[in-house]
Amino acid sequence: MSDIYEQAGIRKDVLAYCREIEKSLESRFKAIDEVAEYNQMKVLLAMQKNKVSEGCFQSSTGYGYDDLGRDTLERVYADIFHTEDALVRPHITCGTHALAIALSGNLRPGDELLSPAGKPYDTLEGVIGIRPQTGSLAEYGVSYRQVDLLEDGSFDYENIQKAIHEKTRLVTIQRSKGYQPRPTFSVRQIGELIAFIKSIKPDVICMVDNCYGEFVETIEPTDVGADMCVGSLIKNPGGGLAPIGGYIVGRKDCVERAAYRLTAPGLGKELGASLSVNRSFFQGLFLAPTVTAGALKGAIFAANIYEKLGFGVVPDGTESRHDIIQAVLLGNAERVIQFCKGIQAAAPVDSFVDPEPWAMPGYDCDVIMAAGAFVSGSSIELSADAPIKPPYAVYFQGGLTWPHAKFGIMMSLEKLVEKGLAVLPC
C-alpha cells in the first residue's frame, strides 16, 4: 500500500500520520456502516413494494405521458421519505432550482417567507430577492424575514416566535451549513423546531432544504413533521449515477403546487419525458446509502486530520454528523487554494488541471471549486469549494467510495505540507 500511495504522490510521513487517524476511527466507521445498512434496506423495500421492473428503465419523449419509470420512481421516493407524494425529475437542474420551484409554487403575493436559521445559501439570495434579481420572489410581492442563529449555532426560539405573524405562509429550514461555519441541524433538532412553529401557527408550511443530508441518519425531516423536503440528485440521493435532477417530497397539495410551477398550471406531474435517465435514477438511488456512508467517513476523516494539526473544523472530530460536508478553517487564501489543488489532483477526471478562484455566477466573491467528477458539478463525488474571503473556510464533501475520499484528503494535506503551509506532528 505504501508503494502505490508513493506512486500517487503521497509521502511516507503524510501516509503514516493519516493511517493513525484512520485507525482511531474504526468504531465510528462501524456505526456509519450500520446506518447505511438500515437505509439500504429502506430503499430496497420501497423498490420491491412498488414493483420496480425492467420496463421502468425505458425512456419517454415528447410530452412524456404515462411514463412508467418516472411515475414508479416518484412512488418509491414517497415511500422512502414517508410522504403523500413526490416530484422527481431531470427537468430540475439543481438544488437551488428545486428550492425555487417549491417556494414559488407555494407562495403567493402578500405572503411572507421566514428563515429561522439565518441567511440561506448564497444562490438562494437571488431567488428570494435578498440580493435583487430578475424574477425573484420579492418581485412577485413575497416578503422575507430571517431570524439569525444564536452564538452557539442553536435556534433563537424567542425571536422566532416574535417573527411569526398572519402573513407568514412558509418557513424554510436549511439543514446543512452552506458557506457558513455553523453546525448542521440533526433531524431531531429540525423536528423540535417544526413542532414549535406549528404550535404557534399550525397552518404554516415547513419546508426543509435537505441537500447533503439524505441517508446520513435513519430518518428524514419528513418523518418529524416537515411538509416538504427538497434536494438535488447530483448530491446524496443520486448515488453518483444521476446525471441531473432534483426532488420535492411531502404533502400532496404542496408537491402538486410545485409541479404546476415546474411545468404549467393544469399540467403538473402529468407531463415531463424522462429522456433515458430512469435507469440511472433508480440505480443511483439504490447505491445512495452506501455512497453517502463513504462520503460521511471522508468528512469525519478530514475533520480529525486537520483538527489535530491545529485548524478549526466544523463539525469537530468527535461531533455527531448530520450531513456530508466538512468545513476546515484554513486561515488564508493560499491554504484554501492548495487544499483544493490537492482534491483536484486526486480526482479520476481532470486530475491534471489546477483549480483557480473565479467570479462564479450567484456568489458575491471569487469562489474556487475542485471537482474532477464524472457528472459536472456533482457534489456527492469528491469535491471541495470555498469562497475566497474570511474566515477562509474550505468545504469538503463527497467521494463515491471511502478509499477515494480518503485519498483526496491525504492529497490535500500533501499539498499543504509540500508548500510549508501545514506541519505534521513530530
N, C-alpha and C positions, 0 to 999 in steps of 0.2 A: 504493500500500500504506500509506503513512503516513497518508493521509486516512481510510482505512477503520479503521485502528487508533485514530486520534484519535477517530473516532465511537464506538468501543468503550470509550474511556476511558483509553487508554494515551498518556501524554505523550511528547513527542518525544525527550527525553533518555533516558527509560527504553527506548524503542524503539531508539535508536541504540546504547546500551550492549548490549542483547540481540542486536542484529544482529552486532556484532563478535564476541560469544561464539559465535553460530551459525556464522559464517564459519570460525572456528578449529576447528570440529568436523567439517568435511567428510569427512576421511579416516576418522574413526571411524564416521560415519554410513554410509559406503560399506561398511565391514566388517559392520555390522549388517544391511544390506540383503542381503549375501551369505549370511549365516546364515539369514535369512528365506527366501531363495530355496531353499536346501537343504531347510529344514523344510517349505516349501510342497510341494516335490516328494515328500517323505516321506509327507505326508498324502495327497496326490493318488494316489500309487501304492498306498497302503493301501486307499483307497476303490475304486480300479479293481480291485484284486486280489479284494476281497470283493463285487464286483458290486453296488455301491450303485445302486438303481433308484428310479423314481418310486414304486413300491409301498412302499419303505422309509419314505416320508414319511407314510403313513397312520397313524392313531392306533388304539389299542385301549382298551377299557373293561373294567370288572369285574375279573376275575382276570388278564386280560392274557395268557392262554395263546397261544403261537405268534405273538408279536409280531415280525414280520419285521424291522421297522426297529430295534427295541430290540436284538434279537439280532445283527443285522448291525453296528450301531454298536459293540457290545462287541467283536466280532471286529476291527473297524477299530482301536479303541483298543489291543487286544492286539498288533496288528501294528506300530503306531506306536511303542509302548513296548518291543517285542520281548519280550513276556511270554507265559505259557501261557494266561492268562485275564484277564478284565476284568469289572468291575461298574460300569455307568454308568447312573445312574437319577435321575429327577426327584424320587424319594422321599427322596433325600439332601438335606437342607435347606441345608447349608453345609459349609465345610471342617472345622469342629470336629465336626460330626455324622459326616462321613466318617471322620475320625480315630477318633472314639469307636466307630464300628461295627467298624473294622479292629482296634482294640485289644481291645475286649470280645469280639469273635469269636474272637480268637487267644490270649487269656489265660485261665487257669483259677485257681481258688482255690489259694493256695500259691505261685503263680508270682511272679517279680519283674520289674518293668519298669525298664529302665535308660535314662536320657537322658545321653549323653556330651557333650552340647552345652549343658549348664547348664539353667537354668529354661526350660520351654517357654512358648509364647504364653499370655497371660493366661487366655483362655477354656478352655484345656485343663487348667488347675489344678483346676477343679471336676470334670472328667471323671476325672482321676487320683485326686483326693482330697487334693491338696496343700492346697487350701482345702476344708474339709468341705462336702460337698454330697450331697444325697439321690441314691442310685443310682450313686455313684462307684465306680471300680474298688476303692478301699480298702474300701468296704462289702462287697464280694464276696471279700475276702481276698487281693487282689493288692497286694503291697508295691511300693514305689517307691524308687529311688535315682538320684541325679544326680551327675555329675562336672562341675564348673564349668570353663569355658574358662580357658586361661592369659591373662595380662595382654595379650598381643598378639593375642588372639582365636583362637588355634590350639588344637587338641585336646591335652588333658593325657594322653598315652598311658600314662604310668607309672601314674597313678591309675585310668585306665580299666581297665587290666589287673587292678589290685587289686580293682576293683568287680565284676568278672565272677566268678560262682560257680555252684554247681549249680542254684540256683533261678532264675537269670537266663534267662528264656524269650524276651523280646523287647526289642530295642533300638530306640528311636525317635530319629530324627535329623531335627531341624528345619533345613531348608535355608536358609530366609530368616530375617531378624533379628527379626521380630515387633516388640515395643515395646522393643527393646534396641539401642543404637547400636554393634552389633558387626558384624564382616564377615559377609557371606553366603557360604556354602560353595560352591565350584565342584563340578561333578560329579566331577572328578578327585580333589579332596580327600575327597569322600564315599566314592569308591571305595577310596581308601587306608585310610580308617577302617574300612570294612566288611571289607576283606581282613585287617586287623589283628585285628578282633573275631573273625572266622571262624577265624583261626589259633589263637585261644585256646579258642573253643567253636564248632565247626563247625555244630552243630545249632541255634544261636540264630537267631531270626527278626530280620532287619534291615529296619525299615520307615522310609521317608523321607517326611516331610511336604514335599511338593513345591509347595505353594502359592506362587504368584508366580514360579516358576522355569521352568515349561514353555515350551519353544521359545526360550529365551534362548540356549541352546547347541545344538549339533548332536546331542548325545547327552543321555540322561536317566539318572537314578540306576539304573534297572533295567538299563541297559547296562553297569554297573560292579559288579553283584553284589547290588543291593537285592532282597529277597524280595517286598516290597510298596512301591508308590508311591501316594500318596494326594493328592487335590486337589479343588478346587471349580470348578464350571463357570461361576460368575459371576466367575471370575478368568481367567487366560490362555486355557485351552482352550475356553472357551465363545465366544470371539471377540466378546463384547458382545451376542450374539443369544440365547444360552441364558438363559431366564428364571429358572432354578433348577437345582439338581442338583450332583452330585459324582461322583467316580470313584475306584475302587480297582483297580489293576492289579498283576499279579505272579504268583507261583506258584499253580497251580491249587488246591492244598489250602488255602492262605491265603485266596484270594478266595472259595472255597466256604464256609469258616467265617464269613467276613464276611457273605456273602449269607444264611446261616442266621440271623445276628443281625439283619440288616435286615428280613427277613420272619419266618420261623419255622423251627425245626429240621424238616428233611424237605421243606421247600418251596423255600427258597433262591431261585435265579435264575429258576425256572420261573414265578413269579408277579410281577406288577407292571405294571399298564397304563401305557402311555406318554402317554395323555391329551393328544394333539395337540402334543407338543413335539419329535417326531422330526425334523421339518424344521429347526427352529431349532438342534437339537443338531448335525445334520450340517453345516448351512451355517455355523454358528458355528465349528465345528472347522476347516472349510475355510479360513475367514478368519483363524483364530487366529495363524498365523505372522506375517502382515503387521501385524495389530493389535498383537501383542506387540512387534514391531520399533518401531512408532510410540511405544508406551509406554516402551520402553527408551531411545529417543532423548530423550524428555521427561525421563527421570531423569538422563541424562548432562548435558543442557542445564541442568537445575536445579542440579546439583552445581557446574558451572562458574560459573553466575550468582552463586550465594551464596558459594562459596569465595573468589572474587575480591573479594567485599565484606567478607571477614574472618570469616565464620561457619564453624563447624565443619560438615563434611559427611561422611556415611558411606554409601557409599564416597566417596573423594575424586574430584576431577575427572579423574584420569588412570587410576585403577584399572580392571582388567578387571571385567566385570559378570556376575553370575550370578543375578540376579532383577530385577524391575522397580521395586523400592522404593528411594526415595531419602530418607535421613534428613537433616534440616537442624537443627542445634543452634542455636536462636534465643535462648536465654539467659533469657527471661522469658515470662510468660503472655500479656502484651499482644501481643508479636510473633507468638506462636503463633496467637492469635485473629485478628489482622489477616491473616496468611498464609492461614488457612482461609477468611476472608471473601473474599479475592481469588479463590481457587479456586472458591468458590460463585458469585461474580459472573460467572465465565467459563463457567458451565455452560449447556447448552441447556435444561435443565429446572430450575425453581425458582431462576433466577438472581436473582430479586428478594428472596430470603429471606436473612436473616443467621443463620449458624450460631452456636450458643451452647454452652458446656460444659454437660454434664448427667450425672446418675448413671446411666450405661448399664449394663444387666444384664451380669454376667460380669466386671466390672472393679472394682478396689479404689480408684478415684478418679474424679473427673469426667473425662469424655472429650469432646472436640469433634470433630465429623465434618463435613466438607464434601463433598457428593456430589449434584450435580444430575444424576441418572442416569435413563436410560430403564428400567433394571432396578434396583429398590430394593436398595441395598447393594452394587451391582456395583463391585468394585474394579479391574476392567480398564478401566472408564470413569474419566474424570478425577475424582480424589478425593484428599482429604488428611484425615488424622486424627491426633490426638495426645492422650495423657494429660496432664492439667494438673498436672504435678509435675516436679521436677528430673530430668534436665537440660533440660527444656522443649524436647524434640526433636519436630518435626513430621515425619510420614511421608507422603510424596507418592508417588502411583502412578497409572498408567493414562493413558487418553486413547485413544479409538477410532481417532483419526488423529493423526499427528505435528503438523499445524498446530493442532489443538485443544489438544494437550498443551503446545505452545509458548505459545499464548495464555494458558493457565491460569497458567503460571509467570510470564509477563510481568505478568499482573493481580495475582498475589500480591506481586510486587515493587512494583507501582504502589501498592498499599495501604500497604505499609511506608514507602515514600518519602513518600507523602502525609501520613502521621502523624508523620514525622520519626524513624522507628524504623530506617531504613536510609539510608545516604548513598552516592550514586553517586560513582564516581571522577571526578576533575576531567578 
